[in-house]
Structures are given as structure tokens and as C-alpha cells.
Amino acid sequence: MILEQIIAKKQEETAGLSFIESDARPDRNFLDALRKPVRQKAVIAEIKKASPSKGVIVENMNPAGIGRAYENAGADVLSILTDETFFKGHSRFIKEVKQHVNLPVLRKDFIIDERQIEESVLMGADAILLIAAALKPEELAYLHEKAVQRGLDVLVEVHSETELRDVLSVCTPHLLGVNNRDLNTFRTCLSFTEKIAPLIPKGTMLISESGIHTPEDVRRVAAAGADGLLIGEALMLAEDKRKKLDFLFSGVKG
Ligand SMILES: O=P(O)(O)OC[C@@H](O)[C@@H](O)c1c[nH]c2ccccc12
């Protein structure tokens, strides 16, 4: 029930946020970068110091250094964890990284309140994540619309057919992510991508998220029809990010 715990914590945090209005806008195009991938499939490389399932992944993490290494390795965009409590992220990471890297950035956090959308723009995010399991369909539709109005791209994350149907009944996102990890049990299984891929509407990009560690994993989600891959741990743990990405893509043709 980790998701419930995380949401309870976010409710506490967002209660203290004030409504700020600014004319700040995202300055990089996340969706465009995903549509022109460097490799056969788009790569969202994630900067994540720790996670509830793995604990600390990298001690003394230098986000800007990792961001630069990801860019040099041919990642198309970045995902940066900003949640402090469960992922040891920080709100300043996005700006810090963008000073040294030219890639668009997704703010990876648990967005449940419209004030976090303005906050994301002020943090320097170009895109945000909305997690279907954390929101009622009407809430998701509302936050999706608000984010788009503020110029943000939105990755909508689902984990089941039911969640996908609920999402599609209220909005048609440009980017749909299938999380291969069950946020309640932490187990990953790539068959989630395979099951959900055929149900994604035309014109929506499908991103396979989590649990991608081997060339066989990449081949499998690519064959299932994923347009992009979100990879965290495997890249965080790699000494040489380019070598790792080349290796991961070694089994994908075309
Ligand atoms: O480290 P992995 O297994 O490659 O997974 C990355 C990413 O998909 C995962 O961090 C993630 C997917 N959805 C999330 C929602 C919140 C926090 C984290 C996530």
C-alpha cells in the first residue's frame, strides 16, 4: 500500500502550497524530442537516487553529471525524480540539470493538486507525470487540461486495462505510459506492456516504463509496440551510460 502512503504524504505537502501565478513557460519541447528519437525507440533516461523498492541506488548523486552523461549517451529526454521523502529527489534538481544539459525534462513526482502544476513550471519542467492509480478520472482530466494550458506535456501512467479505459473515457493523452511495476507490490512484469499496447489509440505514443534491464527486455517491449522506453535503475547503475544504452539496444533491428 505504498501508493496510499505516498499520496497521504503529498496531500500533507500540497496543503501548505500557495497559489502562485506566473507567466513562466516550459522552454523545451518534450514531445518533439520523443518523436525524433536518436535510436530505434525513444529513450527517457531517469535520474533517481533512491526508490521505495530498492532503497538508495546511488550514494552522493550528482544530478547534473548524470544528466550530461545521459545526453552524451544519446538519451532523447530526461525524467527527474523530485519527490524527497520516498525517492530522495529535490525540487532544485531540474534547474540544476538544465543548466548543463540541453534535453527536455519530465518532472517525476506524484501530482495530485493543481498547485503542483504551477510549481512544476517554476521548477523548470517541460513535462509532468499523471498517475491514473493516484487520481479519480475527473481529477486526472482536470489536471491534464490545466497542465496542457500551462504549456506542459503530460505522460499519463496506467498499469491495467481498467485504468486505461478510465483514462480514455476522460481524455486522449499524446503520451501514455504503461508502468510495468505494480506500485503496490513493486513487482515488475513486461507483460503489462504487451497486454496494454494493442489498446492504445492511434496517434498516442506508448512508453514502456520500469523493469527494463537487458537487451531482451528492450527487444520485447519494442516488439510489443512501445514507441519509447523509460529506464531508471539500469542506467543509474551503469558506469558507462553510452555503452549500456548501446548494449541495451543491441538486439533491436531497424
Ligand atoms: O528504475 P526502473 O525500473 O527502470 O523504472 C523507472 C521508472 O519507470 C520508475 O521509476 C517509475 C515509473 N512510474 C513511477 C511513478 C513514480 C515514481 C517512479 C516511477
The ligand as a Gaussian input file, in Angstrom:
#p B3LYP/6-31G(d) Opt

LIG

0 1
 O       14.125000       2.055000     -12.404000
 P       13.248000       1.423000     -13.412000
 O       12.755000       0.060000     -13.028000
 O       13.892000       1.421000     -14.776000
 O       11.917000       2.322000     -13.508000
 C       11.948000       3.667000     -13.948000
 C       10.562000       4.331000     -13.816000
 O        9.681000       3.708000     -14.689000
 C       10.048000       4.278000     -12.369000
 O       10.937000       4.998000     -11.599000
 C        8.638000       4.846000     -12.211000
 C        7.592000       4.606000     -13.035000
 N        6.495000       5.256000     -12.615000
 C        6.798000       5.923000     -11.481000
 C        5.989000       6.756000     -10.696000
 C        6.589000       7.372000      -9.631000
 C        7.917000       7.140000      -9.310000
 C        8.729000       6.308000     -10.085000
 C        8.151000       5.705000     -11.187000

